């Protein structure tokens, strides 16, 4: 396994109702850590800048059978685009804050 720091700007949030709510990744750091697993040669070829991810608000709500998120902080799942032979070690979630727009 190997740990990579991914720039938050490489993570996009989809499925949010941006007319009603604002969703931001919490924390002051500009990066998040993710642990990846794979063969050593495959892991060596991975560059953190090439890792992109999607935070799906819709998938989170569907998994829980809810139609909307209330204001608050949530650990939302992230789906990463990774090279063949490389995968995320365990579950990868990121803390996001949701605020209603008045």
ABEGO torsion letter per residue (X at the ends): XBBBBBBAAABBBBGBBAAABBBBBBEABABBBBBBBEBAAAAAABBAAABBBBBBAAAAAAAAGBABBBBEBBBBBBBBBBBBGBBBBEBBBBBBBBBBBX
